[in-house]
Amino acid sequence: MASHPLVQSFRAAKPAFGAWLTLPGALNARTAALASPHLSWLLIDCEHGMTSLQPGALEIVQAVAGLGPTAPSTIVRIPATGACADGSAGWQIKYVLDSGARGVLVPMISTAAQAKSVVAAARFPPQGIRGFGNPFTQTAWGITAGEYLTNANAHVLVLVQIETVEGVQNLDEILAVDGIDAIFIGPFDLSLAHGYAPPSPDPHPDMEVIIQDILRRAHSKGKKCAIYCTSGAQSAKRAKEGFDMINVISDSGALADGLARQLATAVGEVVGAEEVGTKGFSY
């Protein structure tokens, strides 16, 4: 199979740092992909971001794959939430994986039944019900159609977001679902669901207790745990805490911060470190 830095980091038990793509376009994605050797993955956000599933996500996945064997892993977050994971979201998962994405992220998973439906849509038989036949999927992986069919179930990542009260309550059952590779903590919606303001930049102390409990429970079940951050400093802290997959910043956030810093310097002002990563977040 082609290089898959996120999977490699998971297997090496090293934190995998990534970036969130909120802006559409292949050139934007390729610029982000080439920004740093420390980038393991890119998340193409089709839920709150401006990229469409078709042809937007496909074009980005193929463009990043075209950078070669060291390109970061591409993960796509679909628009449909867990409430649609009864089978009606299956076509979105199919589109994402047929594009050649290295994995799929499904928002607001609250029950084990929803998680099972996601896994089924993402896996070829006998582990799931995913159909086979797209002529372009394997080109993004740099392998033959037969090789992809043989290896996809072991290499395509299935990630589900925990960002509801019910998701926390049912976490142990969700973690027990075979085929879930990682859970992704959505600290913004998770905070709102529990009656707290979104992180600014850090979560409320009560929410931090819940976040740490999710991390502990995920690891106790042998699952990877991911979290969304908005700065390098925040990401470094989460890495020390043991998170396996960490979003560092979004493309729109990095663009806004870069412009703000350079313009402030030009007029003799100083931008405080607390402002880094707070503009242009997507969640």
N, C-alpha and C positions, 0 to 999 in steps of 0.2 A: 504494500500500500504506500501511497504518497506520505510525505512527512506530515505529522499531526502533532505540533508542539504542545497542544493542550493535553492530549492523551499522554505524551511523553512526560510532561510535568506531573500528571496524576500518578503515573507508574513509578516515578522517581521520588514521590512524596515531597515535591518542591512546590512552593506557591507559584501559581501561574497568573501573571499580570496581564490585563487586557484593557481595551478601550471600547467605548460605546459610540456607535455611529448613528447619529440622529439626522444627518444630512444625506440627501440622495446623491448618487453619481459615482461612477467607477473611478474617476480621477481623485475624488475626495478620499475614497477608500484606499486606493493605492498609495496616496500620500501618507495616510495614517499607517498603513502596513509597513512602510519603509522608514518610519520615524525613529525606531529604536530597536536594537537587537534584543532588548529585554521584553519585547511584546510577544506574548504567546498566542493571543487570540483577539479577534475582533467580533463584536456583537453588532449585527445589523438589526436595528430596531424597527420592526414593521408594526409595532403596537402604538407607541407614542411618537416614534420618529417619522420622518417624511418619506421613507422609502416604501414603495409598493411591493407586494409579493411577486407580482409578474408585470413587467419584466424586471423591475428594479432590483430585487434581491438576487435573482439569477445573474444579472449583469455584474453585480458587485462580487458575487462568489467567484464567477469565472475570471474576472479581472484580477482579483487577489491571487487566485490559483496560478494565473499566468506569470506571476513574479518568480515562480520556481520552487524548488524543494524546501527552501527555508521560510516560505511564506507563513504568516500566522494562521491558525485555525479559524475558520469562519463559522460562527454560530448565528442562527437567525431566530429572533423572537417573533412569534406569529401574533396577529391581532386578536385572535380568539382567546378567551379566557377559560378558566377551568369549568365555568358553567356550560360551556359549549363542548366539553370533552367527553360527551356521551356518544361521540361518533361524528357529529356535525362539524368538528374541527379537523377531521381526518384529511380532508382535501388540502387544507393549508399545510399540514405536516408533510403531505405527499409533495406539494409544490416545492417546499423548502429543501427537502432531501433530494428530490429529482434535480434541483439546481446544482447539486454537488456540495452543498454545505456539509461541514464536518459534524454538525449537531443542530438540535432544535431546542428552544426554550419556550415553555408554555406558561403563561401568567396565571396567577390566582388559582392554583390547584388546592382544593380544600378537603378532598376525600381520597381514599384508596381506590375507589371505583374510577374516579377521574384519572388518577395516575395510571391505572391499568389500561384505560382506553388510549392514553397518550402512547404508552409503550407499544401497544398492539399496532397502532397506526405507523409507528416508526421502525418496526422490525418486519423482515421478510418471514414467511412461513418456514418452519413451524412455530417460531417464537411469536409471530404476529400476523398481520393481515395486509402488510404493505404490498402493493402491486409493483411489478417490474416491467420496464420497457422503454423508458426515456433514453433516446440515443445520445444525450449530451452529458448525462450524469458522470460517467466514468472519465470523460475528458478532463473534468475538474480535479480528478484524483490521479490522472496520469497513468491509468491502467486500462485493461480490457473490460468489456462488459461482464465476461465470465468471472474475472477476478473480483470485480466489485460485488457481484451477487454472492460470491463465496465468502467475502470478508466484511461486508457492510455491517452485519449484525454485531460484530465484535469491535468495530471501530467508530461507528456513528454514535455520537453521544446524545443521550436523552436527559434533559434537565427540566425540572419543574420548580416554579416559584412558590415560596411560602410567604404569603402577604395578607392573609385573612385570619380572623380569630379562629374560624373552623379549621384552617390549615394547621395552626399550632395545636389545637385540641386533638386533631387526628394525625399528628405527625408520626407517631410510632407505626400506625397502620400504613401510612404513605411510604415510610422508609422501608417497610417490609416488602414492598412491591418489587418483584424481580424485574430487572431491566432498567430501573432508574439509576443513572450514573451519578447524579449530583442533585442536591437541592440548592436553590438560589434564594437567598433572603432579600426581599424587596423592602428596605427599611422605610421608604416613604409611605407606601400604601399600608404596610404593616403597622406603622405608627398611627396613621389616620384611622385604621380599623379598630384600634384599641383606645381611641379617643384622645390621642396626643398629636401635637403639631409635628410636621415633618422634621427630620434632622436639619440642624442649622449651625454648623455642619454636622455635629454629632447628635445621636438620638437622645431622647429623654432618658434619665437614669433608669426608670422603670422599664423602658423598652430595651435598654442595654442588657438588663437581666434576662429578658426573653430571648434576645439575640444570642447571648452566651449559652443559654439552655438549648437552643436549637443546634448550635455548633456541637455541643457536648453529645446530644442525643444522636445527631447524624454520624459522628465518628464512632459512637458506641455500636452502631448498626453497620459499620463498614462503608458508609457512604461519604462521598466528598461534599464539602459545604462551601458555597460561594456567597459573596456579598458585593453590593454596589457601594463604591466610595466615590468621592469627588475631588480627591487630591492625592498627591504622592505621599504626603506625611500621614494622612489618614490610612492609606493603603499599607504603608510600612507597619503601622500599629496593628492592623488586622492580620498581616502576615505573621507577626510575632505571636499573635493570639492563636494561630494555628489554622486560619482559613486557607483553603486549598486553591481557590479561584477568586481573584480580586479585580474588580473594575477600578481603574485608577482615575480616569477622567473621560469625559465625552468629547467628541470632535468640536461641537459647538462651544462647549465650556473652554476647551483649550484655545480656540480661536478668539473668544472674547477676552480670556485672561492675557493672551499674548499681546493683543492690541492694547488692552488697558495698561499693561506694564510698560510697553515701549512708548506709548503716548505720554504716560505719566513721567517717565524718565526724560522725554523730550522737553517737557515744560517744567522740569525740576521738582516733580512731586514723587512721593514714595507710595507704592501700593502695599498694603499690609499683607502679611502671609495668610491671615485669616480669610482674605478675599479670594485666594486662589481656589479655582475649581467650583466656586459657588454660582457662577453665571453659566447659563446654558445647560443646566443639568437636564437629564431626561429620565423620568421614571413614572 
